[in-house]
Amino acid sequence: MKKWYTKEVRAYCKILFLLTFSIFLMSCVSWVMQAPSFALRGITLRPISFTEMNLLFDLDVQNPNSFDLTFKSLAYTVYLQNEEIGNGHLEKELLIPSSSITRIQVPVVAGFKDFSGSLKAILTKADLPYKIEGKATVKTAFGSRQFPFSKEGLLNAKK
């Protein structure tokens, strides 16, 4: 009867060790994974109606890691001249290969009333300050992690 008890205890100890090790490995994902970076390359304007327009933001996503990243979700808010013009999210998974830059397009539906001040800057072809804030949920072989991101800069409307 004692042998059966010790085999059972050993089995439970092995399971407990494996669970503890896997939890520890998942918590160390932040030590292994570097945050991806974003850069805005351009904006494409497409009118939908007299009151709304679809904006497509061309973003370069850089993966500095030596392994692939899969974006499970990407939610973002876009500001032009410190005015929120819209927000959006990607609805499909996106693979970013290791040590590379991938160009993606993210859509934003905005009403003309949402960026009336920025519309003047676009029409007069002035430099336009922008800001994109959001959160990306990234999945790797080591586990998942959420990365907040924020990117600011000037968009040259002449191009």
Contact map, one row per residue, 1 for C-alpha under 8 A:
111110000000000000000000000000000000000000000000000000000000000000000000000000000000000000000000000000000000000000000000000000000000000000000000000000000000000
111111000000000000000000000000000000000000000000000000000000000000000000000000000000000000000000000000000000000000000000000000000000000000000000000000000000000
111111100000000000000000000000000000000000000000000000000000000000000000000000000000000000000000000000000000000000000000000000000000000000000000000000000000000
111111110000000000000000000000000000000000000000000000000000000000000000000000000000000000000000000000000000000000000000000000000000000000000000000000000000000
111111111000000000000000000000000000000000000000000000000000000000000000000000000000000000000000000000000000000000000000000000000000000000000000000000000000000
011111111100000000000000000000000000000000000000000000000000000000000000000000000000000000000000000000000000000000000000000000000000000000000000000000000000000
001111111110000000000000000000000000000000000000000000000000000000000000000000000000000000000000000000000000000000000000000000000000000000000000000000000000000
000111111111000000000000000000000000000000000000000000000000000000000000000000000000000000000000000000000000000000000000000000000000000000000000000000000000000
000011111111100000000000000000000000000000000000000000000000000000000000000000000000000000000000000000000000000000000000000000000000000000000000000000000000000
000001111111110000000000000000000000000000000000000000000000000000000000000000000000000000000000000000000000000000000000000000000000000000000000000000000000000
000000111111111000000000000000000000000000000000000000000000000000000000000000000000000000000000000000000000000000000000000000000000000000000000000000000000000
000000011111111100000000000000000000000000000000000000000000000000000000000000000000000000000000000000000000000000000000000000000000000000000000000000000000000
000000001111111110000000000000000000000000000000000000000000000000000000000000000000000000000000000000000000000000000000000000000000000000000000000000000000000
000000000111111111000000000000000000000000000000000000000000000000000000000000000000000000000000000000000000000000000000000000000000000000000000000000000000000
000000000011111111100000000000000000000000000000000000000000000000000000000000000000000000000000000000000000000000000000000000000000000000000000000000000000000
000000000001111111110000000000000000000000000000000000000000000000000000000000000000000000000000000000000000000000000000000000000000000000000000000000000000000
000000000000111111111000000000000000000000000000000000000000000000000000000000000000000000000000000000000000000000000000000000000000000000000000000000000000000
000000000000011111111100000000000000000000000000000000000000000000000000000000000000000000000000000000000000000000000000000000000000000000000000000000000000000
000000000000001111111110000000000000000000000000000000000000000000000000000000000000000000000000000000000000000000000000000000000000000000000000000000000000000
000000000000000111111111000000000000000000000000000000000000000000000000000000000000000000000000000000000000000000000000000000000000000000000000000000000000000
000000000000000011111111100000000000000000000000000000000000000000000000000000000000000000000000000000000000000000000000000000000000000000000000000000000000000
000000000000000001111111110000000000000000000000000000000000000000000000000000000000000000000000000000000000000000000000000000000000000000000000000000000000000
000000000000000000111111111000000000000000000000000000000000000000000000000000000000000000000000000000000000000000000000000000000000000000000000000000000000000
000000000000000000011111111100000000000000000000000000000000000000000000000000000000000000000000000000000000000000000000000000000000000000000000000000000000000
000000000000000000001111111110000000000000000000000000000000000000000000000000000000000000000000000000000000000000000000000000000000000000000100000000000000000
000000000000000000000111111110000000000000000000000000000000000000000000000000000000000000000000000000000000000000000000000000000000000000000110000000000000000
000000000000000000000011111111000000000000000000000000000000000000000000000000000000000000000000000000000000000000000000000000000000000000000000000000000000000
000000000000000000000001111111110000000000000000000000000000000000000000000000000000000000000000000000000000000000000000000000000000000000000000000000000000000
000000000000000000000000111111111000000000000000000000000000000000000000000000000000000000000000000000000000000000000000000000000000000000000111100000000000000
000000000000000000000000001111111100000000000000000000000000000000000000000000000000000000000000000000000000000000000000000000000000000000000000100000000000000
000000000000000000000000000111111100000000000000000000000000000000000000000000000000000000000000000000000000000000000000000000000000000000000000000000000000000
000000000000000000000000000111111100000000000000000000000000000000000000000000000000000000000000000000000000000000000000000000000000000000000000000000000000000
000000000000000000000000000011111110000000000000000000000000000010000000000000000000000000000000000000000000000000000000000000000000000000000000000000000000000
000000000000000000000000000001111111000000000000000000000000000110000000000000000000000000000000000000000000000000000000000000000000000000000000000000000000000
000000000000000000000000000000001111100000000000000000000000001100000000000000000000000000000000000000000000000000000000000000000000000000000000001000000000000
000000000000000000000000000000000111110000000000000000000000111100000000000000000000000000000000000000000000000000000000000000000000000000000000000000000000000
000000000000000000000000000000000011111000000000000000000000111000000000000000000000000000000000000000000000000000000000000000000000000000000000000010000000000
000000000000000000000000000000000001111100000000000000000011110000000000000000000000000000000000000000000000000000000000000000000000000000000000000010100000000
000000000000000000000000000000000000111110000000000000000011100000000000000000000000000000000000000000000000000000000000000000000000000000000000000000100000000
000000000000000000000000000000000000011111000000000000001111000000000000000000000000000000000000000000000000000000000000000000000000000000000000000000000000000
000000000000000000000000000000000000001111100000000000001111000000000000000000000000000000000000000000000000000000000000000000000000000000000000000000000000000
000000000000000000000000000000000000000111110000000000001110000000000000000000000000000000000000000000000000000000000000000000000000000000000000000000000010000
000000000000000000000000000000000000000011111000000000111100000000000000000000000000000000000000000000000000000000000000000000000000000000000000000000000000000
000000000000000000000000000000000000000001111100000000111000000000000000000000000000000000000000000000000000000000000000000000000000000000000000000000000000000
000000000000000000000000000000000000000000111110000011110000000000000000000000000000000000000000000000000000000000000000000000000000000000000000000000000000000
000000000000000000000000000000000000000000011111000011100000000000000000000000000000000000000000000000000000000000000000000000000000000000000000000000000000000
000000000000000000000000000000000000000000001111110111000000000000000000000000000000000000000000000000000000000000000000000000000000000000000000000000000000000
000000000000000000000000000000000000000000000111111111000000000000000000000000000000000000000000000000000000000000000000000000000000000000000000000000000000000
000000000000000000000000000000000000000000000011111110000000000000000000000000000000000000000000000000000000000000000000000000000000000000000000000000000000000
000000000000000000000000000000000000000000000011111100000000000000000000000000000000000000000000000000000000000000000000000000000000000000000000000000000000000
000000000000000000000000000000000000000000000001111110000000000000000000000000000000000000000000000000000000001110000000000000000000000000000000000000000000000
000000000000000000000000000000000000000000000011111111000000000000000000000000000000000000000000000000000000111100000000000000000000000000000000000000000000000
000000000000000000000000000000000000000000001111101111100000000000000000000000000000000000000000000000000000111100000000000000000000000000000000000000000000000
000000000000000000000000000000000000000000001111000111110000000000000000000000000000000000000000000000000011110000000000000000000000000000000000000000000000000
000000000000000000000000000000000000000000111100000011111000000000000000000000000000000000000000000000000011110000000000000000000000000000000000000000000000000
000000000000000000000000000000000000000000111000000001111100000000000000000000000000000000000000000000001111000000000000000000000000000000000000000000000000000
000000000000000000000000000000000000000111110000000000111110000000000000000000000000000000000000000000001111000000000000000000000000000000000000000000000000000
000000000000000000000000000000000000000111100000000000011111000000000000000000000000000000000000000000111100000000000000000000000000000000000000000000000000000
000000000000000000000000000000000000011111000000000000001111100000000000000000000000000000000000000000111100000000000000000000000000000000000000000000000000000
000000000000000000000000000000000000011110000000000000000111110000000000000000000000000000000000000011110000000000000000000000000000000000000000000000000000000
000000000000000000000000000000000001111000000000000000000011111000000000000000000000000000000001000011110000000000000000000000000000000000000000000000000000000
000000000000000000000000000000000001110000000000000000000001111100000000000000000000000000000001001111000000000000000000000000000000000000000000000000000000000
000000000000000000000000000000000011100000000000000000000000111110011000000000000000000000000001111110000000000000000000000000000000000000000000000000000000000
000000000000000000000000000000000111000000000000000000000000011111000000000000000000000000000000011100000000000000000000000000000000000000000000000000000000000
000000000000000000000000000000001100000000000000000000000000001111110000000000000000000000000000011000000000000000000000000000000000000000000000000000000000000
000000000000000000000000000000000000000000000000000000000000000111110000000000000000000000000000011000000000000000000000000000000000000000000000000000000000000
000000000000000000000000000000000000000000000000000000000000000011111000000000000000000000000000111000000000000000000000000000000000000000010000000000000000000
000000000000000000000000000000000000000000000000000000000000001011111100000000000000000000000011110000000000000000000000000000000000000000010000000000000000000
000000000000000000000000000000000000000000000000000000000000001000111110000000000000000000000011110000000000000000000000000000000000000001110000000000000000000
000000000000000000000000000000000000000000000000000000000000000000011111000000000000000000001111000000000000000000000000000000000000000001110000000000000000000
000000000000000000000000000000000000000000000000000000000000000000001111110000000000000000001111000000000000000000000000000000000000000111100000000000000000000
000000000000000000000000000000000000000000000000000000000000000000000111110000000000000000011100000000000000000000000000000000000000000111100000000000000000000
000000000000000000000000000000000000000000000000000000000000000000000011111000000000000011111000000000000000000000000000000000000000000111000000000000000000000
000000000000000000000000000000000000000000000000000000000000000000000011111100000000000011100000000000000000000000000000000000000000011110000000000000000000000
000000000000000000000000000000000000000000000000000000000000000000000000111110000000001111000000000000000000000000000000000000000000011100000000000000000000000
000000000000000000000000000000000000000000000000000000000000000000000000011111000000001110000000000000000000000000000000000000000001111000000000000000000000000
000000000000000000000000000000000000000000000000000000000000000000000000001111100001111100000000000000000000000000000000000000000001110000000000000000000000000
000000000000000000000000000000000000000000000000000000000000000000000000000111110001111000000000000000000001000000000000000000000111100000000000000000000000000
000000000000000000000000000000000000000000000000000000000000000000000000000011111111110000000000000000000000000000000000000000000111000000000000000000000000000
000000000000000000000000000000000000000000000000000000000000000000000000000001111111100000000000000000000000000000100100000000011110000000000000000000000000000
000000000000000000000000000000000000000000000000000000000000000000000000000000111110000000000000000000000000000000001100000000011100000000000000000000000000000
000000000000000000000000000000000000000000000000000000000000000000000000000000111111000000000000000000000000000000000000000000001110000000000000000000000000000
000000000000000000000000000000000000000000000000000000000000000000000000000000111111100000000000000000000000000001100100000000000000000000000000000000000000000
000000000000000000000000000000000000000000000000000000000000000000000000000011110111110000000000000000000000000001100000000000000000000000000000000000000000000
000000000000000000000000000000000000000000000000000000000000000000000000000011110011111000000000000000000000011001100000000000000000000000000000000000000000000
000000000000000000000000000000000000000000000000000000000000000000000000000011100001111100000000000000000001110001000000000000000000000000000000000000000000000
000000000000000000000000000000000000000000000000000000000000000000000000001111000000111110000000000000000001100000000000000000000000000000000000000000000000000
000000000000000000000000000000000000000000000000000000000000000000000000001110000000011111000000000000000111100000000000000000000000000000000000000000000000000
000000000000000000000000000000000000000000000000000000000000000000000000111100000000001111100000000000000110000000000000000000000000000000000000000000000000000
000000000000000000000000000000000000000000000000000000000000000000000000111000000000000111111000000000000100000000000000000000000000000000000000000000000000000
000000000000000000000000000000000000000000000000000000000000000000000000110000000000000011111000000000000000000000000000000000000000000000000000000000000000000
000000000000000000000000000000000000000000000000000000000000000000000001100000000000000001111100000000000000000000000000000000000000000000000000000000000000000
000000000000000000000000000000000000000000000000000000000000000000000111100000000000000001111110000000000000000000000000000000000000000000000000000000000000000
000000000000000000000000000000000000000000000000000000000000000000000111000000000000000000011111000000000000000000000000000000000000000000000000000000000000000
000000000000000000000000000000000000000000000000000000000000000000011110000000000000000000001111100000000000000000000000000000000000000000000000000000000000000
000000000000000000000000000000000000000000000000000000000000111000011110000000000000000000000111110111000000000000000000000000000000000000000000000000000000000
000000000000000000000000000000000000000000000000000000000000001000111000000000000000000000000011111111000000000000000000000000000000000000000000000000000000000
000000000000000000000000000000000000000000000000000000000000001111111000000000000000000000000001111100000000000000000000000000000000000000000000000000000000000
000000000000000000000000000000000000000000000000000000000000011111100000000000000000000000000000111110000000000000000000000000000000000000000000000000000000000
000000000000000000000000000000000000000000000000000000000000011100000000000000000000000000000001111111000000000000000000000000000000000000000000000000000000000
000000000000000000000000000000000000000000000000000000000001111000000000000000000000000000000001101111100000000000000000000000000000000000000000000000000000000
000000000000000000000000000000000000000000000000000000000001110000000000000000000000000000000001100111110000000000000000000000000000000000000000000000000000000
000000000000000000000000000000000000000000000000000000000111100000000000000000000000000000000000000011111000000000000000000000000000000000000000000000000000000
000000000000000000000000000000000000000000000000000000000111100000000000000000000000000000000000000001111100000000000000000000000000000000000000000000000000000
000000000000000000000000000000000000000000000000000000011110000000000000000000000000000000000000000000111110000000000000000000000000000000000000000000000000000
000000000000000000000000000000000000000000000000000000011110000000000000000000000000000111000000000000011111000000000000000000000000000000000000000000000000000
000000000000000000000000000000000000000000000000000001111000000000000000000000000000000110000000000000001111100000000000000000000000000000000000000000000000000
000000000000000000000000000000000000000000000000000001111000000000000000000001000000011100000000000000000111110000000000000000000000000000000000000000000000000
000000000000000000000000000000000000000000000000000111100000000000000000000000000000011100000000000000000011111000000000000000000000000000000000000000000000000
000000000000000000000000000000000000000000000000000111100000000000000000000000000000110000000000000000000001111101100000000000000000000000000000000000000000000
000000000000000000000000000000000000000000000000001110000000000000000000000000000000100000000000000000000000111111100000000000000000000000000000000000000000000
000000000000000000000000000000000000000000000000001110000000000000000000000000000000000000000000000000000000011111110000000000000000000000000000000000000000000
000000000000000000000000000000000000000000000000001000000000000000000000000000000000000000000000000000000000001111110000000000000000000000000000000000000000000
000000000000000000000000000000000000000000000000000000000000000000000000000000000011110000000000000000000000011111110000000000000000000000000000000000000000000
000000000000000000000000000000000000000000000000000000000000000000000000000000010011100000000000000000000000011111111110000000000000000000000000000000000000000
000000000000000000000000000000000000000000000000000000000000000000000000000000000000000000000000000000000000000111111111000000000000000000000000000000000000000
000000000000000000000000000000000000000000000000000000000000000000000000000000001000000000000000000000000000000000111111100000000000000000000000000000000000000
000000000000000000000000000000000000000000000000000000000000000000000000000000011010000000000000000000000000000000111111110000010000000000000000000000000000000
000000000000000000000000000000000000000000000000000000000000000000000000000000000000000000000000000000000000000000111111111000000000000000000000000000000000000
000000000000000000000000000000000000000000000000000000000000000000000000000000000000000000000000000000000000000000011111111100000000000000000000000000000000000
000000000000000000000000000000000000000000000000000000000000000000000000000000000000000000000000000000000000000000001111111111110000000000000000000000000000000
000000000000000000000000000000000000000000000000000000000000000000000000000000000000000000000000000000000000000000000111111111010000000000000000000000000000100
000000000000000000000000000000000000000000000000000000000000000000000000000000000000000000000000000000000000000000000011111111000000000000000000000000000000000
000000000000000000000000000000000000000000000000000000000000000000000000000000000000000000000000000000000000000000000001111111000000000000000000000000000000000
000000000000000000000000000000000000000000000000000000000000000000000000000000000000000000000000000000000000000000000000111111100000000000000000000000000001110
000000000000000000000000000000000000000000000000000000000000000000000000000000000000000000000000000000000000000000000000111111110000000000000000000000000001110
000000000000000000000000000000000000000000000000000000000000000000000000000000000000000000000000000000000000000000000000100011111000000000000000000000000111100
000000000000000000000000000000000000000000000000000000000000000000000000000000011000000000000000000000000000000000000100110001111100000000000000000000000111100
000000000000000000000000000000000000000000000000000000000000000000000000000000011100000000000000000000000000000000000000000000111110000000000000000000011110000
000000000000000000000000000000000000000000000000000000000000000000000000000001111100000000000000000000000000000000000000000000011111000000000000000000011110000
000000000000000000000000000000000000000000000000000000000000000000000000000001110100000000000000000000000000000000000000000000001111100000000000000001111000000
000000000000000000000000000000000000000000000000000000000000000000000000000111100000000000000000000000000000000000000000000000000111110000000000000011110000000
000000000000000000000000000000000000000000000000000000000000000000000000000111000000000000000000000000000000000000000000000000000011111000000000000111100000000
000000000000000000000000000000000000000000000000000000000000000000000000011110000000000000000000000000000000000000000000000000000001111100000000000111000000000
000000000000000000000000000000000000000000000000000000000000000000000000011100000000000000000000000000000000000000000000000000000000111110000000011110000000000
000000000000000000000000000000000000000000000000000000000000000000000011111000000000000000000000000000000000000000000000000000000000011111000000011110000000000
000000000000000000000000000000000000000000000000000000000000000000000011110000000000000000000000000000000000000000000000000000000000001111100001111000000000000
000000000000000000000000000000000000000000000000000000000000000000001111100000000000000000000000000000000000000000000000000000000000000111110001111000000000000
000000000000000000000000000000000000000000000000000000000000000000001111000000000000000000000000000000000000000000000000000000000000000011111111100000000000000
000000000000000000000000000000000000000000000000000000000000000000111100000000000000000000000000000000000000000000000000000000000000000001111111000000000000000
000000000000000000000000000000000000000000000000000000000000000000000000000000000000000000000000000000000000000000000000000000000000000000111110000000000000000
000000000000000000000000110010000000000000000000000000000000000000000000000000000000000000000000000000000000000000000000000000000000000000111111000000000000000
000000000000000000000000010010000000000000000000000000000000000000000000000000000000000000000000000000000000000000000000000000000000000000111111100000000000000
000000000000000000000000000010000000000000000000000000000000000000000000000000000000000000000000000000000000000000000000000000000000000011110111110000000000000
000000000000000000000000000011000000000000000000000000000000000000000000000000000000000000000000000000000000000000000000000000000000000011100011111000000000000
000000000000000000000000000000000000000000000000000000000000000000000000000000000000000000000000000000000000000000000000000000000000001111000001111100000000000
000000000000000000000000000000000010000000000000000000000000000000000000000000000000000000000000000000000000000000000000000000000000001111000000111110000000000
000000000000000000000000000000000000000000000000000000000000000000000000000000000000000000000000000000000000000000000000000000000000111100000000011111000000000
000000000000000000000000000000000000110000000000000000000000000000000000000000000000000000000000000000000000000000000000000000000001111100000000001111100000000
000000000000000000000000000000000000000000000000000000000000000000000000000000000000000000000000000000000000000000000000000000000011110000000000000111110000000
000000000000000000000000000000000000011000000000000000000000000000000000000000000000000000000000000000000000000000000000000000000011100000000000000011111000000
000000000000000000000000000000000000000000000000000000000000000000000000000000000000000000000000000000000000000000000000000000001111000000000000000001111100000
000000000000000000000000000000000000000000000000000000000000000000000000000000000000000000000000000000000000000000000000000000001110000000000000000000111110000
000000000000000000000000000000000000000000000000000000000000000000000000000000000000000000000000000000000000000000000000000000111100000000000000000000011111000
000000000000000000000000000000000000000001000000000000000000000000000000000000000000000000000000000000000000000000000000000000111100000000000000000000001111100
000000000000000000000000000000000000000000000000000000000000000000000000000000000000000000000000000000000000000000000000000011110000000000000000000000000111111
000000000000000000000000000000000000000000000000000000000000000000000000000000000000000000000000000000000000000000000000010011110000000000000000000000000011111
000000000000000000000000000000000000000000000000000000000000000000000000000000000000000000000000000000000000000000000000000011000000000000000000000000000001111
000000000000000000000000000000000000000000000000000000000000000000000000000000000000000000000000000000000000000000000000000000000000000000000000000000000001111
